[in-house]
Amino acid sequence: MTTLPKSMQVIEITTPGGPQVLQPAQRPLPAPGPAEVLIRVRAAGVNRPDVLQRRGAYPPPPGASDIPGLEVAGEVVALGAEVRQWQRGDTVCALLAGGGYAEYALAPAVQCLPVPKGFSLEQAAVLPETVFTVYYNVWERSHLRPGEWLLVHGGTSGIGTTAILLAKAFGAQVIATAGSAEKCAACLRLGADAAINYKGADFVAGALEATQGRGVDVILDMVGGEYLARDIAAAAPDGRIAVIATQGGRLAEIDLGQLMGKRLTIGGSTLRPQTVARKGELAAALRREIWPLLEAGSWRLPIHARFPLHQAAQAHALMESGGHVGKIVLQT
């Protein structure tokens, strides 16, 4: 084995603020704990929670790295004493609680997954954060079934593209919202059955029209705020609404009569603060349910842009512009 360096390049958040506060720095190489692996990062995904953390609105959970970055892919270069499922030299992708914007990153061994056969490290790096989130909220919590309708807000985001591709792979029908005709067209190319430009049309009316007045069975909402009342109006009887972010605000006023009359279920969750054991259970479910679809060539997440690690600020500026379709990658 090649001798590991004593230090590594990382991207630090120097102070809460705009993209320019992301700056390269040197830090000591971390050592894995008993149940962790050290990964030589080759690619790291950029996600909306990273932007929130940079602004000071989404601090890492206790014990997690203050370096941003929730998903990586690369080679295992060191193992904790209790790790048995991985070996040095294995290529993996991993869900992290932080630390991904770096040349090396620690990950709990149970939160690692093998790079799917036929996937590059970049293609694998953009999987964990969005696939864990979508599978957990749409299938484990909202129980989307084949033939049902899923409404996805932000259809061209990393979460949105993942939800479209996964739902179609599992036989569901999908409506996506997006902010331009071009982005709606991109959703349709990914497989969505209908796409609604929320800047020019009412998504409630569009969802009811697509479902012949019945409404949608599951809604994946990363907007929150006033969208929640409209989600309730767009939902079918016995529908399920999963709120996973609050880009449109944390407070909502809803019609409880509609909620009760339709027998709706509203749930909310965040992934990052959950225990390693729970994330390990999700990783096992993904390996069983999702990885065979990936290796069969059913789908790959679109990668919109790639940046070298030291240009993390430019990657964040692109994400905040809303001009991307799919994922953004940092290369190390």
C-alpha positions as CSV (number, residue, x, y, z in Angstrom):
1,M,0.0,0.0,0.0
2,T,1.1,3.5,-0.7
3,T,2.1,5.5,2.4
4,L,-0.7,7.9,3.3
5,P,0.1,11.6,3.6
6,K,-0.1,13.4,6.9
7,S,-2.3,16.2,5.6
8,M,-4.9,16.8,2.9
9,Q,-6.6,19.6,1.0
10,V,-10.1,20.4,2.2
11,I,-12.7,23.1,1.6
12,E,-13.5,25.1,4.7
13,I,-16.4,27.4,5.4
14,T,-14.5,30.4,6.7
15,T,-17.6,32.2,8.0
16,P,-21.3,31.9,7.1
17,G,-22.0,33.7,3.9
18,G,-22.0,33.5,0.1
19,P,-20.1,31.0,-2.1
20,Q,-16.9,33.0,-1.7
21,V,-16.5,31.9,2.0
22,L,-15.6,28.4,0.7
23,Q,-11.8,28.4,0.8
24,P,-9.1,25.7,0.3
25,A,-7.2,24.7,3.4
26,Q,-4.9,22.0,4.7
27,R,-5.9,19.7,7.6
28,P,-4.3,16.6,9.2
29,L,-5.4,13.3,7.7
30,P,-8.1,11.8,9.9
31,A,-7.8,8.3,11.3
32,P,-10.8,5.9,11.2
33,G,-12.6,5.0,14.3
34,P,-13.3,1.3,15.1
35,A,-16.4,1.1,12.8
36,E,-15.2,3.6,10.1
37,V,-13.3,3.5,6.9
38,L,-11.0,6.2,5.4
39,I,-11.8,6.9,1.7
40,R,-9.5,8.5,-0.8
41,V,-12.1,10.8,-2.3
42,R,-12.2,10.9,-6.1
43,A,-15.5,12.7,-6.5
44,A,-18.0,14.4,-4.1
45,G,-21.5,15.4,-4.8
46,V,-22.8,19.0,-4.1
47,N,-26.2,19.2,-2.5
48,R,-28.6,21.8,-1.3
49,P,-27.9,21.1,2.4
50,D,-24.2,22.0,1.7
51,V,-25.5,25.5,0.6
52,L,-27.6,25.8,3.8
53,Q,-24.6,24.8,5.9
54,R,-22.4,27.4,4.2
55,R,-25.0,30.1,5.0
56,G,-25.1,29.0,8.7
57,A,-28.6,27.6,8.5
58,Y,-27.8,23.8,8.7
59,P,-25.1,23.1,11.2
60,P,-23.5,19.6,11.3
61,P,-24.8,17.3,14.0
62,P,-22.7,16.8,17.1
63,G,-19.5,14.9,16.3
64,A,-19.6,15.4,12.6
65,S,-17.0,17.2,10.5
66,D,-17.5,20.9,10.0
67,I,-16.3,20.4,6.4
68,P,-19.3,20.4,4.0
69,G,-20.1,17.4,1.8
70,L,-22.6,14.6,2.3
71,E,-21.6,12.1,-0.4
72,V,-18.4,10.8,-1.9
73,A,-16.9,8.0,-4.0
74,G,-13.4,6.7,-4.0
75,E,-11.1,3.9,-2.7
76,V,-10.9,2.6,0.8
77,V,-7.4,3.2,2.1
78,A,-7.7,2.5,5.9
79,L,-10.0,0.5,8.1
80,G,-11.2,0.6,11.7
81,A,-10.4,-2.4,13.8
82,E,-14.1,-3.6,13.7
83,V,-14.6,-3.3,10.0
84,R,-15.1,-6.7,8.2
85,Q,-17.2,-5.9,5.2
86,W,-14.6,-3.8,3.3
87,Q,-11.0,-4.2,2.4
88,R,-8.3,-1.7,1.4
89,G,-8.6,-1.0,-2.3
90,D,-12.4,-1.5,-2.5
91,T,-14.2,1.2,-4.4
92,V,-17.2,2.6,-2.6
93,C,-19.7,5.4,-2.5
94,A,-20.7,6.6,0.9
95,L,-23.3,8.8,2.7
96,L,-21.6,11.2,5.2
97,A,-22.7,13.5,7.9
98,G,-20.1,15.9,6.7
99,G,-16.5,16.0,5.5
100,G,-16.9,15.2,1.8
101,Y,-15.2,18.3,0.3
102,A,-11.8,16.9,1.0
103,E,-9.1,14.6,-0.5
104,Y,-9.9,12.0,2.2
105,A,-13.1,11.5,4.2
106,L,-14.2,9.2,7.0
107,A,-17.4,7.2,6.7
108,P,-19.2,4.7,8.9
109,A,-18.6,1.3,7.2
110,V,-22.3,0.5,7.2
111,Q,-23.0,3.7,5.3
112,C,-20.8,2.7,2.4
113,L,-22.1,0.9,-0.7
114,P,-20.1,-0.7,-3.6
115,V,-19.7,1.4,-6.7
116,P,-22.4,-0.1,-9.0
117,K,-21.0,-2.2,-11.9
118,G,-20.6,-0.1,-15.0
119,F,-20.6,3.2,-13.0
120,S,-17.7,5.6,-12.9
121,L,-16.7,7.1,-9.5
122,E,-18.3,10.3,-10.5
123,Q,-21.6,8.6,-11.3
124,A,-21.4,6.7,-8.0
125,A,-20.6,9.8,-6.0
126,V,-23.9,11.6,-6.8
127,L,-26.0,8.6,-5.6
128,P,-26.0,8.5,-1.8
129,E,-27.5,11.7,-0.6
130,T,-30.4,11.8,-3.0
131,V,-31.1,8.1,-3.3
132,F,-31.1,7.6,0.5
133,T,-33.4,10.6,0.9
134,V,-35.9,9.7,-1.9
135,Y,-36.1,6.0,-1.1
136,Y,-36.6,6.7,2.6
137,N,-39.3,9.3,2.1
138,V,-41.2,8.0,-0.9
139,W,-41.0,4.3,-0.3
140,E,-40.3,3.5,3.4
141,R,-42.4,6.4,4.8
142,S,-44.9,7.1,2.1
143,H,-45.3,3.6,0.6
144,L,-45.6,4.6,-3.1
145,R,-46.9,1.6,-5.0
146,P,-46.7,0.6,-8.7
147,G,-49.4,2.5,-10.7
148,E,-49.8,5.3,-8.2
149,W,-49.1,8.9,-9.0
150,L,-46.1,10.8,-7.5
151,L,-45.9,14.6,-7.6
152,V,-42.3,15.8,-7.3
153,H,-41.5,19.5,-6.7
154,G,-38.3,20.8,-8.1
155,G,-38.1,18.1,-10.8
156,T,-34.7,19.0,-12.2
157,S,-32.9,19.2,-8.8
158,G,-30.8,16.3,-7.6
159,I,-33.7,15.1,-5.4
160,G,-36.2,15.7,-8.2
161,T,-34.3,13.8,-10.9
162,T,-33.7,10.9,-8.5
163,A,-37.3,10.7,-7.6
164,I,-38.4,10.7,-11.3
165,L,-36.0,8.0,-12.3
166,L,-36.7,5.8,-9.2
167,A,-40.5,6.1,-9.4
168,K,-40.5,5.2,-13.1
169,A,-38.2,2.2,-12.4
170,F,-40.7,1.0,-9.8
171,G,-43.7,1.4,-12.1
172,A,-45.3,4.6,-10.7
173,Q,-46.6,7.6,-12.7
174,V,-44.9,10.9,-12.1
175,I,-45.8,14.6,-12.3
176,A,-42.9,17.0,-11.9
177,T,-42.9,20.8,-11.3
178,A,-40.1,23.0,-12.7
179,G,-39.5,26.7,-13.3
180,S,-39.2,26.9,-17.1
181,A,-40.3,25.2,-20.3
182,E,-36.8,23.9,-20.8
183,K,-36.7,22.3,-17.4
184,C,-40.1,20.8,-17.9
185,A,-38.8,19.3,-21.1
186,A,-35.9,17.9,-19.2
187,C,-38.3,16.2,-16.7
188,L,-40.2,14.6,-19.5
189,R,-37.0,13.3,-21.1
190,L,-36.2,11.7,-17.7
191,G,-39.5,9.9,-17.9
192,A,-42.0,12.1,-16.1
193,D,-45.5,11.6,-17.4
194,A,-46.4,15.3,-17.0
195,A,-44.4,18.4,-16.2
196,I,-45.8,21.7,-14.9
197,N,-44.1,25.1,-15.2
198,Y,-45.0,26.5,-11.7
199,K,-44.1,30.0,-12.9
200,G,-46.9,30.0,-15.5
201,A,-49.4,27.4,-14.3
202,D,-51.1,26.2,-11.2
203,F,-49.6,22.9,-10.2
204,V,-52.8,21.9,-8.4
205,A,-54.9,22.2,-11.5
206,G,-52.2,20.5,-13.6
207,A,-52.0,17.6,-11.2
208,L,-55.8,17.2,-11.1
209,E,-55.9,17.3,-14.9
210,A,-53.2,14.7,-15.3
211,T,-54.9,12.3,-12.9
212,Q,-58.4,12.9,-14.4
213,G,-59.5,14.8,-11.2
214,R,-58.5,12.1,-8.7
215,G,-55.3,13.7,-7.4
216,V,-51.9,12.3,-6.6
217,D,-51.1,9.6,-4.2
218,V,-47.7,10.8,-2.9
219,I,-46.1,14.3,-2.9
220,L,-42.4,14.9,-2.3
221,D,-42.2,18.5,-1.2
222,M,-38.9,20.4,-0.7
223,V,-40.6,23.8,-0.7
224,G,-42.9,23.8,2.3
225,G,-44.6,27.1,3.3
226,E,-47.7,27.9,1.3
227,Y,-47.1,24.9,-0.9
228,L,-48.4,22.6,1.8
229,A,-52.0,23.9,1.5
230,R,-51.8,23.4,-2.3
231,D,-50.3,19.9,-1.8
232,I,-53.4,19.0,0.2
233,A,-55.6,20.3,-2.6
234,A,-53.7,18.3,-5.2
235,A,-53.7,15.0,-3.2
236,A,-55.9,12.1,-3.8
237,P,-58.0,10.4,-1.0
238,D,-55.6,8.5,1.3
239,G,-52.7,10.5,-0.1
240,R,-49.3,10.9,1.6
241,I,-47.3,14.1,1.7
242,A,-43.6,14.0,2.5
243,V,-42.0,17.4,3.5
244,I,-38.2,17.2,3.3
245,A,-37.1,20.9,3.1
246,T,-38.5,24.4,3.6
247,Q,-37.2,26.5,0.8
248,G,-40.5,28.3,0.7
249,G,-40.8,28.8,4.5
250,R,-41.2,26.9,7.7
251,L,-44.8,27.9,8.5
252,A,-48.0,26.8,6.7
253,E,-51.7,27.4,7.1
254,I,-53.8,24.4,6.0
255,D,-57.4,23.4,5.7
256,L,-57.9,20.7,8.3
257,G,-61.3,19.9,6.8
258,Q,-59.6,18.9,3.5
259,L,-57.0,17.0,5.4
260,M,-59.6,14.9,7.3
261,G,-62.0,14.6,4.4
262,K,-59.3,13.1,2.2
263,R,-57.7,11.0,5.0
264,L,-54.3,12.4,4.2
265,T,-51.0,11.7,6.0
266,I,-48.4,14.5,6.3
267,G,-44.9,13.5,7.3
268,G,-41.6,15.3,7.6
269,S,-38.0,14.1,8.0
270,T,-34.4,15.0,7.8
271,L,-31.7,12.4,7.1
272,R,-28.5,13.9,8.4
273,P,-29.2,13.8,12.2
274,Q,-30.4,10.1,12.1
275,T,-28.2,7.4,13.8
276,V,-25.5,5.5,12.0
277,A,-27.5,2.3,12.7
278,R,-30.6,3.7,11.0
279,K,-28.6,4.9,8.0
280,G,-26.9,1.5,7.8
281,E,-30.4,-0.1,7.6
282,L,-31.2,2.2,4.7
283,A,-27.9,1.3,3.0
284,A,-28.8,-2.4,3.2
285,A,-32.2,-1.7,1.7
286,L,-30.7,0.3,-1.1
287,R,-28.2,-2.5,-1.9
288,R,-31.1,-5.0,-2.0
289,E,-33.7,-2.9,-3.8
290,I,-31.9,-0.2,-5.9
291,W,-28.5,-1.5,-6.7
292,P,-29.8,-4.3,-9.0
293,L,-31.7,-1.7,-11.0
294,L,-28.5,0.5,-11.3
295,E,-26.4,-2.4,-12.4
296,A,-29.0,-3.5,-14.9
297,G,-28.5,-0.2,-16.6
298,S,-32.0,1.1,-15.8
299,W,-30.9,4.6,-15.1
300,R,-28.1,7.0,-14.1
301,L,-28.5,10.4,-12.5
302,P,-27.6,13.2,-14.9
303,I,-24.5,15.2,-14.0
304,H,-24.8,18.8,-15.1
305,A,-21.3,20.1,-14.2
306,R,-18.0,19.1,-12.8
307,F,-15.6,21.3,-10.9
308,P,-12.1,20.7,-9.3
309,L,-12.2,20.7,-5.5
310,H,-10.7,24.1,-5.2
311,Q,-13.5,25.6,-7.3
312,A,-16.2,24.6,-4.7
313,A,-17.4,28.2,-4.6
314,Q,-18.1,28.2,-8.3
315,A,-20.1,24.9,-7.9
316,H,-22.2,26.5,-5.1
317,A,-22.8,29.6,-7.3
318,L,-24.2,27.4,-10.0
319,M,-26.4,25.5,-7.6
320,E,-27.8,28.8,-6.2
321,S,-28.4,30.1,-9.7
322,G,-30.9,27.3,-10.3
323,G,-29.4,26.7,-13.8
324,H,-28.5,23.0,-13.3
325,V,-30.4,19.9,-14.3
326,G,-29.4,17.0,-12.1
327,K,-26.2,16.8,-10.0
328,I,-23.0,18.9,-9.6
329,V,-19.7,17.1,-8.8
330,L,-16.4,18.1,-7.2
331,Q,-13.3,16.3,-8.5
332,T,-10.3,15.6,-6.3
